[in-house]
Amino acid sequence: MKAQKIALATRDPGWLCLSLGAGAAIGFLILRIEILALISSMLLACVFASRIFAKSCLKGLRVSVSSNCLRARADGKASVQLQLVNENRLLPVIYPLVDLQEEGQRHLQSARYQGIVLPGKGVSLPTGIAMHARGIHPIRTISAYSHFPFGFQEARVEAKSQTEPVIVWPSQAQFNLDAIFRERRSLTSYNNGDRRKASETFDALRIREYAPGDSRRLVNWKLSAKLDTLIVVEPRQTPEELYDLHLDTAEFLWSSPIRFERMLSMVATLVPEMLRRRCLRSITINQDYYPLASQAQFVRFSDALSAVQTTKKIQTESLSSSKNTLWIMPHRKLGITLASKPQVEKASAR
């Protein structure tokens, strides 16, 4: 097995101990006080011994990482499992730390094992790593290190391992969803997820006398008491239409990477809300159609959203002319809005 290269760096306590030891040695040479020689010897011996001990302890440490987390959301956490094995025969590894990194990101995140890895033994360390960007990428270990003994030294060894790729969905954005729905008046009457309150006013055609076989739940007792006969109010027939969304990722529409990522986060928030209101049937991303009738189909759409990139031009030819098809378009104040085909054609003609 190739020998591991271990880097040593003296930390502040080590520099302090080294400085005191050197000062005591200088004091002994000048003042010839024997206690200063003893103090100097002890301090300097601790510093140099800590370097040897720190390097020897970490020499046999092996690190691997795995994850059962297939999906995560940006600004959320992905769970990972670290395996720490100490192949050293004599020395333990005490309170080791491991640096992890999301591929494509510069930020390092550390996980610490609060214990001792005995010689010839291994331990498992479950932890979580914060995900910062959507995409499909693995989680990597970069290095393992320890500050033992005494915190004088930091011994660091390279530890290269990675998980299977994790699908990272866009983060969910905080924005005014109701304002987007108000832009499309046809969407404002949809069930907001709570049971609708019964109306106190009734259409004349819906009111009639009770007939045998009518459900008692249809009887309006307040009106029946006024008219001294059983009165039935038939429910309104308001079938809810289902809409199809179309998302075009043309650079013409989303002019900067920041704006594009913000839009994807807003779409990742809008779609679940429309599904909750039961007014969404499907979404098309460029040329790819994603029905949204089940949880598995929603997962497939979210996976696609994690990997989508900008395209060169807007694709109006693929748009259905159905009145229930709405395009996700940029909006100066709201960020995004839901537009009809004529509005999209007008924007693309500019």
BAMAR-67702 format. One record per residue (C-alpha): z, x, y; residue in three letters. Coordinates in steps of 0.1 Angstrom, whole numbers, padded with zeros to 4 digits, always signed. Last residue first. Layout:
BEGIN
ZXYALA;...
***
This chain:
BEGIN
-0296-0395+0417ARG;-0313-0413+0388ALA;-0283-0407+0364SER;-0260-0427+0387ALA;-0283-0457+0389LYS;-0289-0456+0351GLU;-0251-0455+0346VAL;-0245-0485+0369GLN;-0273-0505+0353PRO;-0257-0497+0318LYS;-0222-0510+0327SER;-0193-0488+0338ALA;-0158-0482+0327LEU;-0139-0459+0350THR;-0126-0423+0349ILE;-0105-0401+0371GLY;-0090-0430+0390LEU;-0098-0419+0425LYS;-0132-0403+0424ARG;-0143-0420+0392HIS;-0162-0403+0364PRO;-0179-0426+0338MET;-0170-0440+0304ILE;-0198-0463+0296TRP;-0193-0499+0286LEU;-0212-0519+0259THR;-0202-0556+0258ASN;-0231-0567+0278LYS;-0254-0553+0252SER;-0282-0530+0265SER;-0273-0503+0239SER;-0273-0468+0252LEU;-0293-0441+0233SER;-0319-0438+0261GLU;-0293-0431+0287THR;-0285-0396+0274GLN;-0271-0375+0302ILE;-0282-0338+0302LYS;-0270-0304+0292LYS;-0242-0312+0268THR;-0204-0306+0272THR;-0183-0299+0241GLN;-0166-0321+0215VAL;-0142-0305+0190ALA;-0109-0323+0195SER;-0127-0356+0203LEU;-0144-0355+0169ALA;-0110-0352+0152ASP;-0098-0382+0173SER;-0128-0403+0162PHE;-0121-0395+0125ARG;-0084-0403+0130VAL;-0094-0437+0145PHE;-0116-0443+0115GLN;-0087-0436+0091ALA;-0065-0459+0111GLN;-0090-0488+0107SER;-0115-0508+0127ALA;-0125-0481+0151LEU;-0162-0475+0145PRO;-0173-0441+0155TYR;-0210-0435+0165TYR;-0223-0400+0172ASP;-0253-0397+0196GLN;-0232-0387+0228ASN;-0197-0398+0217ILE;-0200-0435+0207THR;-0169-0457+0206ILE;-0162-0487+0185SER;-0147-0522+0184ARG;-0123-0524+0213LEU;-0105-0555+0227CYS;-0075-0557+0205ARG;-0050-0549+0233ARG;-0035-0522+0210ARG;-0071-0509+0204LEU;-0077-0508+0241MET;-0045-0488+0246GLU;-0054-0464+0217PRO;-0088-0458+0234VAL;-0074-0452+0269LEU;-0050-0424+0261THR;-0074-0401+0242ALA;-0100-0411+0268VAL;-0077-0398+0296MET;-0071-0365+0277SER;-0109-0361+0273LEU;-0114-0367+0310MET;-0088-0341+0319ARG;-0106-0316+0297GLU;-0139-0323+0314PHE;-0124-0321+0349ARG;-0108-0287+0341ILE;-0141-0275+0325PRO;-0160-0284+0357SER;-0189-0308+0365SER;-0181-0337+0342TRP;-0210-0360+0349LEU;-0239-0336+0352PHE;-0224-0314+0325GLU;-0232-0342+0301ALA;-0204-0354+0278THR;-0215-0389+0274ASP;-0189-0414+0262LEU;-0200-0449+0251HIS;-0175-0476+0246LEU;-0181-0508+0225ASP;-0162-0539+0235TYR;-0148-0567+0214LEU;-0147-0603+0227GLU;-0116-0623+0225GLU;-0120-0659+0215PRO;-0104-0682+0240THR;-0102-0717+0226GLN;-0072-0730+0244ARG;-0046-0746+0222PRO;-0045-0785+0220GLU;-0017-0802+0239VAL;-0003-0831+0219VAL;+0016-0860+0235ILE;+0041-0882+0216LEU;+0049-0913+0236THR;+0073-0921+0264ASP;+0050-0907+0291LEU;+0077-0885+0307LYS;+0094-0876+0274ALA;+0060-0867+0258SER;+0052-0844+0287LEU;+0084-0824+0281LYS;+0080-0826+0244TRP;+0046-0810+0243ASN;+0036-0815+0207VAL;+0014-0788+0192LEU;+0042-0773+0172ARG;+0046-0806+0154ARG;+0013-0800+0137SER;-0011-0829+0138ASP;-0015-0848+0105GLY;-0010-0882+0119PRO;-0022-0883+0156ALA;-0003-0875+0187TYR;-0019-0886+0219GLU;-0042-0864+0238ARG;-0042-0835+0262ILE;-0068-0807+0259ARG;-0095-0825+0279LEU;-0071-0828+0309ALA;-0067-0790+0311ASP;-0031-0780+0310PHE;-0006-0765+0334THR;+0027-0750+0323GLU;+0010-0722+0304SER;+0026-0708+0273ALA;+0036-0672+0276LYS;+0014-0647+0259ARG;+0029-0627+0230ARG;+0030-0590+0239ASP;+0003-0565+0232GLY;-0014-0568+0266ASN;-0036-0596+0254ASN;-0068-0596+0272TYR;-0073-0614+0305SER;-0078-0581+0325THR;-0107-0570+0304LEU;-0134-0592+0319SER;-0123-0581+0354ARG;-0136-0546+0347ARG;-0122-0524+0376GLU;-0089-0542+0369ARG;-0088-0525+0335PHE;-0091-0491+0351ILE;-0063-0499+0375ALA;-0041-0510+0346ASP;-0045-0476+0330LEU;-0030-0458+0359ASN;-0026-0422+0347PHE;-0004-0400+0325GLN;-0027-0382+0301ALA;-0025-0379+0263GLN;-0031-0344+0250SER;-0064-0337+0233PRO;-0063-0335+0195TRP;-0056-0302+0178VAL;-0071-0298+0143ILE;-0053-0269+0126VAL;-0073-0242+0109PRO;-0056-0228+0077GLU;-0026-0206+0086THR;-0026-0169+0097GLN;-0012-0135+0088SER;-0011-0101+0105LYS;+0024-0086+0109ALA;+0024-0054+0129GLU;+0059-0038+0131VAL;+0083-0037+0160ARG;+0116-0019+0163ALA;+0135-0027+0195GLU;+0163-0003+0201GLN;+0198-0002+0215PHE;+0206-0039+0205GLY;+0236-0026+0186PHE;+0216-0022+0154PRO;+0195-0043+0153PHE;+0170-0054+0179HIS;+0144-0066+0154SER;+0106-0071+0153TYR;+0078-0089+0136ALA;+0042-0089+0148SER;+0012-0111+0155ILE;+0016-0141+0133THR;-0014-0165+0137ARG;-0019-0202+0140ILE;-0054-0214+0131PRO;-0080-0232+0152HIS;-0098-0264+0157ILE;-0098-0275+0193GLY;-0075-0290+0219ARG;-0053-0265+0239ALA;-0016-0258+0243HIS;+0000-0262+0209MET;+0037-0255+0208ALA;+0048-0238+0176ILE;+0073-0252+0152GLY;+0097-0235+0128THR;+0106-0234+0091PRO;+0119-0200+0081LEU;+0118-0191+0044SER;+0137-0161+0030VAL;+0129-0132+0007GLY;+0149-0107-0012LYS;+0145-0071-0024GLY;+0170-0059+0002PRO;+0188-0087+0019LEU;+0172-0107+0048VAL;+0202-0113+0071ILE;+0207-0143+0093GLY;+0195-0164+0122GLN;+0158-0160+0116TYR;+0141-0160+0150ARG;+0108-0176+0160ALA;+0089-0163+0190SER;+0059-0177+0209GLN;+0032-0156+0224LEU;+0009-0169+0252HIS;-0026-0155+0252ARG;-0043-0185+0237GLN;-0075-0185+0216GLY;-0057-0187+0183GLU;-0022-0202+0188GLU;+0002-0172+0186GLN;+0033-0163+0167LEU;+0057-0135+0173ASP;+0084-0131+0146VAL;+0120-0122+0151LEU;+0144-0106+0126PRO;+0181-0112+0127TYR;+0191-0084+0103ILE;+0167-0067+0079VAL;+0187-0052+0051PRO;+0186-0016+0039LEU;+0186-0003+0003LEU;+0155-0013-0017ARG;+0133-0023+0012ASN;+0108-0049+0001GLU;+0123-0075+0026ASN;+0103-0107+0024VAL;+0100-0131+0053LEU;+0080-0163+0047GLN;+0073-0184+0078LEU;+0066-0221+0075GLN;+0047-0239+0103VAL;+0052-0272+0121SER;+0027-0280+0149ALA;+0041-0290+0183LYS;+0029-0312+0211GLY;+0012-0303+0244ASP;-0021-0306+0226ALA;-0018-0329+0196ARG;-0014-0318+0161ALA;-0034-0321+0129ARG;-0034-0306+0094LEU;+0003-0297+0094CYS;+0011-0283+0060ASN;+0014-0248+0075SER;+0015-0213+0062SER;+0027-0179+0076VAL;+0033-0146+0059SER;+0056-0117+0069VAL;+0065-0085+0050ARG;+0095-0063+0060LEU;+0098-0030+0042GLY;+0097-0006+0072LYS;+0120-0029+0094LEU;+0152-0014+0082CYS;+0140+0022+0083SER;+0128+0020+0119LYS;+0160+0004+0132ALA;+0182+0029+0113PHE;+0163+0060+0126ILE;+0164+0047+0162ARG;+0200+0036+0159SER;+0210+0070+0147ALA;+0195+0086+0178PHE;+0214+0063+0201VAL;+0246+0064+0182CYS;+0245+0102+0179ALA;+0240+0104+0217LEU;+0271+0083+0223LEU;+0293+0101+0198MET;+0283+0136+0209SER;+0288+0128+0245SER;+0322+0114+0239ILE;+0333+0144+0219LEU;+0319+0168+0245ALA;+0337+0149+0273LEU;+0369+0151+0253ILE;+0365+0189+0254GLU;+0367+0193+0292ILE;+0347+0223+0301ARG;+0342+0210+0337LEU;+0305+0219+0342ILE;+0292+0220+0306LEU;+0314+0191+0297PHE;+0303+0170+0327GLY;+0267+0176+0317ILE;+0274+0164+0282ALA;+0292+0133+0295ALA;+0263+0125+0317GLY;+0238+0128+0288ALA;+0260+0105+0267GLY;+0263+0080+0296LEU;+0226+0080+0302SER;+0218+0076+0264LEU;+0243+0047+0262CYS;+0227+0030+0292LEU;+0192+0036+0279TRP;+0202+0021+0246GLY;+0218-0009+0263PRO;+0186-0014+0283ASP;+0162-0013+0254ARG;+0146+0018+0238THR;+0112+0010+0223ALA;+0101+0018+0188LEU;+0068+0011+0172ALA;+0065+0008+0135ILE;+0032+0017+0117LYS;+0031+0002+0082GLN;+0022+0025+0054ALA;-0009+0013+0034LYS;+0000+0000+0000MET;
***
